[in-house]
């Protein structure tokens, strides 16, 4: 997957329709003195539930076919 933002993409998560509404960037201070950045996505589902998921977890679910990106 490219470095393109996923905000605004529709997802089908095990039959539940959701919309990626936010990208949350988080910094972690490493012991070596470096900063490591991670990106999390906020998904709002049609049933009112909300999920925050890391990029690596989201990609793992997409690769496993558990979450599908709905193309226009």
Secondary structure, DSSP 8 states (H G I E B T S, - for coil): --S---TT-EEEETTEEEEEEEEEEEEEE-TTS-EEEEEEEEEEETTS-EEEEEHHHHHHHHHTTSEEEE--
